[in-house]
């Protein structure tokens, strides 16, 4: 399969950086962090304290970078080059891969629906942002 256009790595980096910033805000006590922690009985104090350690930040950034890169690669293979097309692809990726994977994990681990909504919502928002940025700036 050939790419229709080359991947703009700077736009992928911008996507991952925005995702990190949104992650800090979204899961902060100002927004949904307290609700997220309260909805998971398995989180103890040590996990809460280590939540913001550098190691987890690096892994998070690398994961976001890979997700943005793979979305850019898929968009390139399909020749998608507008924000609207990026948004449509983001929704399909979220529904087909993220939401289904989270559902399987959360049901098998007995997690609350609140956590699914919070985590699934975060990934949905991030993918929509990726779709817009990558559609505009490829």
PyMOL commands that place a pseudoatom at each C-alpha (Angstrom):
pseudoatom trace, name=CA, resn=UNK, resi=1, chain=A, elem=C, hetatm=0, pos=[0.000, 0.000, 0.000]
pseudoatom trace, name=CA, resn=UNK, resi=2, chain=A, elem=C, hetatm=0, pos=[1.387, 3.363, -0.972]
pseudoatom trace, name=CA, resn=UNK, resi=3, chain=A, elem=C, hetatm=0, pos=[0.982, 6.639, 0.838]
pseudoatom trace, name=CA, resn=UNK, resi=4, chain=A, elem=C, hetatm=0, pos=[-0.768, 9.387, -1.092]
pseudoatom trace, name=CA, resn=UNK, resi=5, chain=A, elem=C, hetatm=0, pos=[1.246, 12.042, 0.725]
pseudoatom trace, name=CA, resn=UNK, resi=6, chain=A, elem=C, hetatm=0, pos=[4.136, 12.038, 3.191]
pseudoatom trace, name=CA, resn=UNK, resi=7, chain=A, elem=C, hetatm=0, pos=[3.591, 12.259, 6.930]
pseudoatom trace, name=CA, resn=UNK, resi=8, chain=A, elem=C, hetatm=0, pos=[4.234, 15.632, 8.550]
pseudoatom trace, name=CA, resn=UNK, resi=9, chain=A, elem=C, hetatm=0, pos=[6.057, 14.550, 11.722]
pseudoatom trace, name=CA, resn=UNK, resi=10, chain=A, elem=C, hetatm=0, pos=[5.786, 18.025, 13.197]
pseudoatom trace, name=CA, resn=UNK, resi=11, chain=A, elem=C, hetatm=0, pos=[1.973, 17.823, 13.053]
pseudoatom trace, name=CA, resn=UNK, resi=12, chain=A, elem=C, hetatm=0, pos=[2.172, 14.393, 14.743]
pseudoatom trace, name=CA, resn=UNK, resi=13, chain=A, elem=C, hetatm=0, pos=[4.387, 15.921, 17.459]
pseudoatom trace, name=CA, resn=UNK, resi=14, chain=A, elem=C, hetatm=0, pos=[1.884, 18.775, 17.911]
pseudoatom trace, name=CA, resn=UNK, resi=15, chain=A, elem=C, hetatm=0, pos=[-0.945, 16.226, 18.256]
pseudoatom trace, name=CA, resn=UNK, resi=16, chain=A, elem=C, hetatm=0, pos=[0.939, 14.285, 20.938]
pseudoatom trace, name=CA, resn=UNK, resi=17, chain=A, elem=C, hetatm=0, pos=[1.839, 17.483, 22.792]
pseudoatom trace, name=CA, resn=UNK, resi=18, chain=A, elem=C, hetatm=0, pos=[-1.783, 18.681, 22.778]
pseudoatom trace, name=CA, resn=UNK, resi=19, chain=A, elem=C, hetatm=0, pos=[-2.883, 15.239, 24.004]
pseudoatom trace, name=CA, resn=UNK, resi=20, chain=A, elem=C, hetatm=0, pos=[-0.451, 15.464, 26.918]
pseudoatom trace, name=CA, resn=UNK, resi=21, chain=A, elem=C, hetatm=0, pos=[-1.704, 18.910, 27.886]
pseudoatom trace, name=CA, resn=UNK, resi=22, chain=A, elem=C, hetatm=0, pos=[-5.313, 17.818, 27.624]
pseudoatom trace, name=CA, resn=UNK, resi=23, chain=A, elem=C, hetatm=0, pos=[-4.517, 14.678, 29.635]
pseudoatom trace, name=CA, resn=UNK, resi=24, chain=A, elem=C, hetatm=0, pos=[-3.179, 16.766, 32.522]
pseudoatom trace, name=CA, resn=UNK, resi=25, chain=A, elem=C, hetatm=0, pos=[-6.214, 19.039, 32.419]
pseudoatom trace, name=CA, resn=UNK, resi=26, chain=A, elem=C, hetatm=0, pos=[-8.877, 16.348, 31.786]
pseudoatom trace, name=CA, resn=UNK, resi=27, chain=A, elem=C, hetatm=0, pos=[-7.689, 14.070, 34.606]
pseudoatom trace, name=CA, resn=UNK, resi=28, chain=A, elem=C, hetatm=0, pos=[-6.882, 16.925, 37.003]
pseudoatom trace, name=CA, resn=UNK, resi=29, chain=A, elem=C, hetatm=0, pos=[-8.970, 17.545, 40.131]
pseudoatom trace, name=CA, resn=UNK, resi=30, chain=A, elem=C, hetatm=0, pos=[-10.318, 20.648, 38.335]
pseudoatom trace, name=CA, resn=UNK, resi=31, chain=A, elem=C, hetatm=0, pos=[-12.174, 18.470, 35.824]
pseudoatom trace, name=CA, resn=UNK, resi=32, chain=A, elem=C, hetatm=0, pos=[-12.665, 14.683, 36.007]
pseudoatom trace, name=CA, resn=UNK, resi=33, chain=A, elem=C, hetatm=0, pos=[-9.643, 13.461, 38.012]
pseudoatom trace, name=CA, resn=UNK, resi=34, chain=A, elem=C, hetatm=0, pos=[-11.416, 13.129, 41.348]
pseudoatom trace, name=CA, resn=UNK, resi=35, chain=A, elem=C, hetatm=0, pos=[-14.424, 11.410, 39.786]
pseudoatom trace, name=CA, resn=UNK, resi=36, chain=A, elem=C, hetatm=0, pos=[-12.106, 9.047, 37.888]
pseudoatom trace, name=CA, resn=UNK, resi=37, chain=A, elem=C, hetatm=0, pos=[-10.148, 8.105, 41.035]
pseudoatom trace, name=CA, resn=UNK, resi=38, chain=A, elem=C, hetatm=0, pos=[-13.326, 7.759, 43.110]
pseudoatom trace, name=CA, resn=UNK, resi=39, chain=A, elem=C, hetatm=0, pos=[-14.872, 5.427, 40.521]
pseudoatom trace, name=CA, resn=UNK, resi=40, chain=A, elem=C, hetatm=0, pos=[-12.004, 2.917, 40.765]
pseudoatom trace, name=CA, resn=UNK, resi=41, chain=A, elem=C, hetatm=0, pos=[-11.804, 1.102, 44.085]
pseudoatom trace, name=CA, resn=UNK, resi=42, chain=A, elem=C, hetatm=0, pos=[-8.552, -0.603, 43.027]
pseudoatom trace, name=CA, resn=UNK, resi=43, chain=A, elem=C, hetatm=0, pos=[-6.542, 2.630, 42.993]
pseudoatom trace, name=CA, resn=UNK, resi=44, chain=A, elem=C, hetatm=0, pos=[-4.613, 3.016, 46.216]
pseudoatom trace, name=CA, resn=UNK, resi=45, chain=A, elem=C, hetatm=0, pos=[-2.680, 6.005, 47.513]
pseudoatom trace, name=CA, resn=UNK, resi=46, chain=A, elem=C, hetatm=0, pos=[0.637, 4.890, 46.002]
pseudoatom trace, name=CA, resn=UNK, resi=47, chain=A, elem=C, hetatm=0, pos=[-0.848, 4.718, 42.522]
pseudoatom trace, name=CA, resn=UNK, resi=48, chain=A, elem=C, hetatm=0, pos=[-2.422, 8.134, 42.983]
pseudoatom trace, name=CA, resn=UNK, resi=49, chain=A, elem=C, hetatm=0, pos=[0.948, 9.588, 44.030]
pseudoatom trace, name=CA, resn=UNK, resi=50, chain=A, elem=C, hetatm=0, pos=[2.796, 7.967, 41.141]
pseudoatom trace, name=CA, resn=UNK, resi=51, chain=A, elem=C, hetatm=0, pos=[0.163, 9.056, 38.632]
pseudoatom trace, name=CA, resn=UNK, resi=52, chain=A, elem=C, hetatm=0, pos=[2.200, 12.094, 37.580]
pseudoatom trace, name=CA, resn=UNK, resi=53, chain=A, elem=C, hetatm=0, pos=[5.716, 10.605, 37.676]
pseudoatom trace, name=CA, resn=UNK, resi=54, chain=A, elem=C, hetatm=0, pos=[8.067, 11.272, 34.807]
pseudoatom trace, name=CA, resn=UNK, resi=55, chain=A, elem=C, hetatm=0, pos=[8.091, 7.644, 33.628]
pseudoatom trace, name=CA, resn=UNK, resi=56, chain=A, elem=C, hetatm=0, pos=[4.339, 7.611, 33.100]
pseudoatom trace, name=CA, resn=UNK, resi=57, chain=A, elem=C, hetatm=0, pos=[4.520, 10.990, 31.338]
pseudoatom trace, name=CA, resn=UNK, resi=58, chain=A, elem=C, hetatm=0, pos=[7.149, 9.701, 28.908]
pseudoatom trace, name=CA, resn=UNK, resi=59, chain=A, elem=C, hetatm=0, pos=[5.189, 6.526, 28.182]
pseudoatom trace, name=CA, resn=UNK, resi=60, chain=A, elem=C, hetatm=0, pos=[2.006, 8.558, 27.754]
pseudoatom trace, name=CA, resn=UNK, resi=61, chain=A, elem=C, hetatm=0, pos=[3.684, 10.953, 25.317]
pseudoatom trace, name=CA, resn=UNK, resi=62, chain=A, elem=C, hetatm=0, pos=[5.205, 8.121, 23.276]
pseudoatom trace, name=CA, resn=UNK, resi=63, chain=A, elem=C, hetatm=0, pos=[1.840, 6.342, 23.148]
pseudoatom trace, name=CA, resn=UNK, resi=64, chain=A, elem=C, hetatm=0, pos=[0.079, 9.514, 21.998]
pseudoatom trace, name=CA, resn=UNK, resi=65, chain=A, elem=C, hetatm=0, pos=[2.790, 10.112, 19.404]
pseudoatom trace, name=CA, resn=UNK, resi=66, chain=A, elem=C, hetatm=0, pos=[2.397, 6.576, 18.031]
pseudoatom trace, name=CA, resn=UNK, resi=67, chain=A, elem=C, hetatm=0, pos=[-1.393, 6.900, 17.944]
pseudoatom trace, name=CA, resn=UNK, resi=68, chain=A, elem=C, hetatm=0, pos=[-1.179, 10.231, 16.073]
pseudoatom trace, name=CA, resn=UNK, resi=69, chain=A, elem=C, hetatm=0, pos=[1.441, 8.847, 13.700]
pseudoatom trace, name=CA, resn=UNK, resi=70, chain=A, elem=C, hetatm=0, pos=[-0.638, 5.765, 12.889]
pseudoatom trace, name=CA, resn=UNK, resi=71, chain=A, elem=C, hetatm=0, pos=[-3.709, 7.909, 12.301]
pseudoatom trace, name=CA, resn=UNK, resi=72, chain=A, elem=C, hetatm=0, pos=[-1.655, 10.147, 9.969]
pseudoatom trace, name=CA, resn=UNK, resi=73, chain=A, elem=C, hetatm=0, pos=[-0.392, 7.051, 8.172]
pseudoatom trace, name=CA, resn=UNK, resi=74, chain=A, elem=C, hetatm=0, pos=[-3.940, 5.702, 7.704]
pseudoatom trace, name=CA, resn=UNK, resi=75, chain=A, elem=C, hetatm=0, pos=[-5.090, 9.107, 6.454]
pseudoatom trace, name=CA, resn=UNK, resi=76, chain=A, elem=C, hetatm=0, pos=[-2.205, 9.143, 3.981]
pseudoatom trace, name=CA, resn=UNK, resi=77, chain=A, elem=C, hetatm=0, pos=[-2.960, 5.633, 2.719]
pseudoatom trace, name=CA, resn=UNK, resi=78, chain=A, elem=C, hetatm=0, pos=[-6.614, 6.556, 2.199]
pseudoatom trace, name=CA, resn=UNK, resi=79, chain=A, elem=C, hetatm=0, pos=[-5.846, 9.979, 0.718]
pseudoatom trace, name=CA, resn=UNK, resi=80, chain=A, elem=C, hetatm=0, pos=[-7.819, 11.781, 3.442]
pseudoatom trace, name=CA, resn=UNK, resi=81, chain=A, elem=C, hetatm=0, pos=[-6.761, 15.419, 3.586]
pseudoatom trace, name=CA, resn=UNK, resi=82, chain=A, elem=C, hetatm=0, pos=[-9.511, 17.503, 5.161]
pseudoatom trace, name=CA, resn=UNK, resi=83, chain=A, elem=C, hetatm=0, pos=[-10.558, 18.023, 8.780]
pseudoatom trace, name=CA, resn=UNK, resi=84, chain=A, elem=C, hetatm=0, pos=[-13.978, 16.543, 7.998]
pseudoatom trace, name=CA, resn=UNK, resi=85, chain=A, elem=C, hetatm=0, pos=[-12.391, 13.357, 6.669]
pseudoatom trace, name=CA, resn=UNK, resi=86, chain=A, elem=C, hetatm=0, pos=[-10.081, 13.276, 9.681]
pseudoatom trace, name=CA, resn=UNK, resi=87, chain=A, elem=C, hetatm=0, pos=[-13.059, 13.568, 12.029]
pseudoatom trace, name=CA, resn=UNK, resi=88, chain=A, elem=C, hetatm=0, pos=[-14.877, 10.722, 10.265]
pseudoatom trace, name=CA, resn=UNK, resi=89, chain=A, elem=C, hetatm=0, pos=[-11.799, 8.523, 10.499]
pseudoatom trace, name=CA, resn=UNK, resi=90, chain=A, elem=C, hetatm=0, pos=[-11.341, 9.491, 14.155]
pseudoatom trace, name=CA, resn=UNK, resi=91, chain=A, elem=C, hetatm=0, pos=[-14.885, 8.379, 14.938]
pseudoatom trace, name=CA, resn=UNK, resi=92, chain=A, elem=C, hetatm=0, pos=[-14.410, 5.061, 13.125]
pseudoatom trace, name=CA, resn=UNK, resi=93, chain=A, elem=C, hetatm=0, pos=[-11.099, 4.398, 14.907]
pseudoatom trace, name=CA, resn=UNK, resi=94, chain=A, elem=C, hetatm=0, pos=[-12.657, 5.281, 18.256]
pseudoatom trace, name=CA, resn=UNK, resi=95, chain=A, elem=C, hetatm=0, pos=[-15.763, 3.144, 17.745]
pseudoatom trace, name=CA, resn=UNK, resi=96, chain=A, elem=C, hetatm=0, pos=[-14.007, 0.211, 16.090]
pseudoatom trace, name=CA, resn=UNK, resi=97, chain=A, elem=C, hetatm=0, pos=[-10.899, -0.029, 18.262]
pseudoatom trace, name=CA, resn=UNK, resi=98, chain=A, elem=C, hetatm=0, pos=[-10.895, 2.207, 21.348]
pseudoatom trace, name=CA, resn=UNK, resi=99, chain=A, elem=C, hetatm=0, pos=[-14.495, 1.838, 22.556]
pseudoatom trace, name=CA, resn=UNK, resi=100, chain=A, elem=C, hetatm=0, pos=[-14.582, -1.888, 21.878]
pseudoatom trace, name=CA, resn=UNK, resi=101, chain=A, elem=C, hetatm=0, pos=[-11.228, -2.520, 23.580]
pseudoatom trace, name=CA, resn=UNK, resi=102, chain=A, elem=C, hetatm=0, pos=[-12.236, -0.437, 26.581]
pseudoatom trace, name=CA, resn=UNK, resi=103, chain=A, elem=C, hetatm=0, pos=[-15.566, -2.269, 26.787]
pseudoatom trace, name=CA, resn=UNK, resi=104, chain=A, elem=C, hetatm=0, pos=[-13.868, -5.672, 26.841]
pseudoatom trace, name=CA, resn=UNK, resi=105, chain=A, elem=C, hetatm=0, pos=[-11.331, -4.544, 29.437]
pseudoatom trace, name=CA, resn=UNK, resi=106, chain=A, elem=C, hetatm=0, pos=[-13.821, -2.768, 31.678]
pseudoatom trace, name=CA, resn=UNK, resi=107, chain=A, elem=C, hetatm=0, pos=[-16.371, -5.587, 31.625]
pseudoatom trace, name=CA, resn=UNK, resi=108, chain=A, elem=C, hetatm=0, pos=[-13.771, -8.282, 32.302]
pseudoatom trace, name=CA, resn=UNK, resi=109, chain=A, elem=C, hetatm=0, pos=[-12.222, -6.242, 35.135]
pseudoatom trace, name=CA, resn=UNK, resi=110, chain=A, elem=C, hetatm=0, pos=[-15.593, -5.258, 36.578]
pseudoatom trace, name=CA, resn=UNK, resi=111, chain=A, elem=C, hetatm=0, pos=[-14.911, -1.547, 36.320]
pseudoatom trace, name=CA, resn=UNK, resi=112, chain=A, elem=C, hetatm=0, pos=[-17.657, 1.019, 36.579]
pseudoatom trace, name=CA, resn=UNK, resi=113, chain=A, elem=C, hetatm=0, pos=[-19.395, 2.558, 33.583]
pseudoatom trace, name=CA, resn=UNK, resi=114, chain=A, elem=C, hetatm=0, pos=[-18.289, 5.975, 34.865]
pseudoatom trace, name=CA, resn=UNK, resi=115, chain=A, elem=C, hetatm=0, pos=[-14.677, 5.057, 34.162]
pseudoatom trace, name=CA, resn=UNK, resi=116, chain=A, elem=C, hetatm=0, pos=[-15.575, 3.911, 30.665]
pseudoatom trace, name=CA, resn=UNK, resi=117, chain=A, elem=C, hetatm=0, pos=[-17.284, 7.237, 29.974]
pseudoatom trace, name=CA, resn=UNK, resi=118, chain=A, elem=C, hetatm=0, pos=[-14.352, 9.244, 31.331]
pseudoatom trace, name=CA, resn=UNK, resi=119, chain=A, elem=C, hetatm=0, pos=[-11.589, 7.259, 29.613]
pseudoatom trace, name=CA, resn=UNK, resi=120, chain=A, elem=C, hetatm=0, pos=[-13.552, 6.643, 26.417]
pseudoatom trace, name=CA, resn=UNK, resi=121, chain=A, elem=C, hetatm=0, pos=[-14.496, 10.308, 26.273]
pseudoatom trace, name=CA, resn=UNK, resi=122, chain=A, elem=C, hetatm=0, pos=[-10.870, 11.345, 26.617]
pseudoatom trace, name=CA, resn=UNK, resi=123, chain=A, elem=C, hetatm=0, pos=[-9.774, 9.114, 23.742]
pseudoatom trace, name=CA, resn=UNK, resi=124, chain=A, elem=C, hetatm=0, pos=[-12.709, 10.285, 21.624]
pseudoatom trace, name=CA, resn=UNK, resi=125, chain=A, elem=C, hetatm=0, pos=[-11.782, 13.949, 22.144]
pseudoatom trace, name=CA, resn=UNK, resi=126, chain=A, elem=C, hetatm=0, pos=[-8.104, 13.273, 21.417]
pseudoatom trace, name=CA, resn=UNK, resi=127, chain=A, elem=C, hetatm=0, pos=[-8.858, 11.409, 18.198]
pseudoatom trace, name=CA, resn=UNK, resi=128, chain=A, elem=C, hetatm=0, pos=[-11.169, 14.202, 17.030]
pseudoatom trace, name=CA, resn=UNK, resi=129, chain=A, elem=C, hetatm=0, pos=[-8.392, 16.717, 17.676]
pseudoatom trace, name=CA, resn=UNK, resi=130, chain=A, elem=C, hetatm=0, pos=[-5.957, 14.490, 15.772]
pseudoatom trace, name=CA, resn=UNK, resi=131, chain=A, elem=C, hetatm=0, pos=[-8.389, 14.266, 12.868]
pseudoatom trace, name=CA, resn=UNK, resi=132, chain=A, elem=C, hetatm=0, pos=[-8.742, 18.033, 12.678]
pseudoatom trace, name=CA, resn=UNK, resi=133, chain=A, elem=C, hetatm=0, pos=[-5.020, 18.784, 12.988]
pseudoatom trace, name=CA, resn=UNK, resi=134, chain=A, elem=C, hetatm=0, pos=[-3.883, 16.034, 10.639]
pseudoatom trace, name=CA, resn=UNK, resi=135, chain=A, elem=C, hetatm=0, pos=[-6.592, 16.979, 8.143]
pseudoatom trace, name=CA, resn=UNK, resi=136, chain=A, elem=C, hetatm=0, pos=[-5.495, 20.603, 8.148]
pseudoatom trace, name=CA, resn=UNK, resi=137, chain=A, elem=C, hetatm=0, pos=[-1.755, 20.112, 8.379]
pseudoatom trace, name=CA, resn=UNK, resi=138, chain=A, elem=C, hetatm=0, pos=[-0.569, 17.056, 6.501]
for i in range(1, 138): cmd.bond("trace and resi %d" % i, "trace and resi %d" % (i + 1))
show_as sticks, trace
zoom trace
